[in-house]
Amino acid sequence: KAGVTQTPRYLIKTRGQQVTLSCSPISGHRSVSWYQQTPGQGLQFLFEYFSETQRNKGNFPGRFSGRQFSNSRSEMNVSTLELGDSALYLCASSLASGAPVGNEQFFGPGTRLTVL
Amino acid sequence: AQSVTQLDSQVPVFEEAPVELRCNYSSSVSVYLFWYVQYPNQGLQLLLKYLSGSTLVKGINGFEAEFNKSQTSFHLRKPSVHISDTAEYFCAVTGGGIYNTDKLIFGTGTRLQVFP
């Protein structure tokens, strides 16, 4: 079974641009979450989607948005990039078949975004 | 609000020695606890998790952890480490009375460095 895939793996953008990152969950997984990892702030939760609905959102500005498609694939978008958005963006998927009870999340390799 | 504290940012140890990575959490209600490992340029891999039941949890690669409710701790241990265990280790928590999410709250990580 293929794992969580994220594209692209590396991105270089300049300030003010926007970027879209893609995540394909493990087949059969309906929940997708996004995390931002930086040396200064560590791993921080961005959003969580389940069956195309945003179920939870972290404390990030409105420039960060996401969505989930009917095939459970997810995208996140960052508009008006800032230097501080440089980070590793990790996507995770889980089965989440019912009320979450410590569902194991499977992480992708991440997308390394560098903002110049 | 839930939080996770990993007291040691770095733990150096010689090969074949035992190691303990410390994790304390803050929550007034039941939580689910996880340990993840991150190798360079990779995503996170689940080592083990505690949902309920036996407080001693065994995971992959010879790791184990003990849930201690009175001390709100979930320390990770391995009796004999290998060079290949060199990585970043993250403790994480979810639940805490909020059951409609898989959102993970992570500690700041512990860098385990194994020397020959």
Chai-1 contact restraints between the chains, C-beta under 6 A:
chainA,res_idxA,chainB,res_idxB,connection_type,confidence,min_distance_angstrom,max_distance_angstrom,comment,restraint_id
A,S31,B,D102,contact,1.0,0.0,6.0,A-B,restraint_1
A,G42,B,T108,contact,1.0,0.0,6.0,A-B,restraint_2
A,L43,B,F106,contact,1.0,0.0,6.0,A-B,restraint_3
A,F45,B,K103,contact,1.0,0.0,6.0,A-B,restraint_4
A,E48,B,T101,contact,1.0,0.0,6.0,A-B,restraint_5
A,E48,B,K103,contact,1.0,0.0,6.0,A-B,restraint_6
A,R55,B,T101,contact,1.0,0.0,6.0,A-B,restraint_7
A,N56,B,T101,contact,1.0,0.0,6.0,A-B,restraint_8
A,N56,B,K103,contact,1.0,0.0,6.0,A-B,restraint_9
A,L90,B,G43,contact,1.0,0.0,6.0,A-B,restraint_10
A,S94,B,D102,contact,1.0,0.0,6.0,A-B,restraint_11
A,A99,B,Y99,contact,1.0,0.0,6.0,A-B,restraint_12
A,P100,B,D102,contact,1.0,0.0,6.0,A-B,restraint_13
A,G102,B,Y32,contact,1.0,0.0,6.0,A-B,restraint_14
A,G102,B,L51,contact,1.0,0.0,6.0,A-B,restraint_15
A,N103,B,D102,contact,1.0,0.0,6.0,A-B,restraint_16
A,E104,B,L46,contact,1.0,0.0,6.0,A-B,restraint_17
A,Q105,B,D102,contact,1.0,0.0,6.0,A-B,restraint_18
A,F107,B,G43,contact,1.0,0.0,6.0,A-B,restraint_19
A,F107,B,L44,contact,1.0,0.0,6.0,A-B,restraint_20
A,G108,B,G43,contact,1.0,0.0,6.0,A-B,restraint_21
A,P109,B,Q42,contact,1.0,0.0,6.0,A-B,restraint_22
A,P109,B,G43,contact,1.0,0.0,6.0,A-B,restraint_23
A,G110,B,G43,contact,1.0,0.0,6.0,A-B,restraint_24
